[in-house]
Amino acid sequence: MSEQLTGKLNPIQLELLKLFSTNISDSDLSILKKILLDFRMKRAVDAANEAWEEKNWTEKDVQRILDTHMRTPYKSQEEHLKNK
């Protein structure tokens, strides 16, 4: 999504344009959206499983990751206004 638009369509985009160049019912569109979503979800799960195996993670590692506070610390509003 962060790629810049170059004016060229990749093969997937071209195939989808061909598909949508015909009349497609709302029902078929809904089915197609689910298929695409299932595909992306499977790819994400496969990537997570691959990372899990590469890193030899255990349930304990996952719990540690879930319990880790990884948000960006922000200045308080008072501190921000004081520095203006």
Beta strands, then each sheet from edge to edge (+ up, - down):
end
